[in-house]
Amino acid sequence: MKKVVVIWSSPNQDGLTASAKNQIIHGLSEAGAEMKEIPLNRKKLEHCRACGNGWGTCNKTGSCVIRDDFAEIYQELKEADGIVWISAVYWSDMTECFKAFFDRLRRCDATCNHSLTEKRCVLVACAGGTGRGTLECLTQLERGLTHMGMRVYDRISVVRYNRDYILPVLDEAGKTYVDRLENGFDMYY
């Protein structure tokens, strides 16, 4: 059984992002994945302090000096076979909570640990406004994951216009993702 972590961020627990998260979790569960859901907005997460001269312990030891929920979440990601990243979109980017976590993760993993290298991911960006920012958000997220050596299997944009037909697709995306984690990916990187 493959372990999949679904890490997501939105302050609205009943909005479009939560609906997208619920759909993909349903597909993952139906496919038999062991699941761990991490709602970043309910975690205690501080912003990076850029310790020392800009590179504190993250650069040398792969750990962060801030004592909050970061280390526990990072450990869950290290132990996962796959990761689904889901964020609401604000001004064509991830939520502030997501960015706070992601900036610290990138510093610890890309510069020292390399624990997430080669992990296959699915990315989901959800915009309740015009929806124009989802592609930029997905690009920013993928750029950061590339710094850590992670591999993106799929990028899914969910907006108010497409929610009725994309939300059911997320259920199937979850099932396909588990199948690929178990049986291999037919993508060249």
PyMOL commands that set and color helices and strands:
alter all, ss='L'
color gray80, all
select helices_A, chain A and resi 16-30+40-42+57-61+70-79+96-113+134-147+163-183
alter helices_A, ss='H'
color red, helices_A
select strands_A, chain A and resi 3-9+34-39+82-88+120-127+151-159
alter strands_A, ss='S'
color yellow, strands_A
deselect
rebuild
show_as cartoon
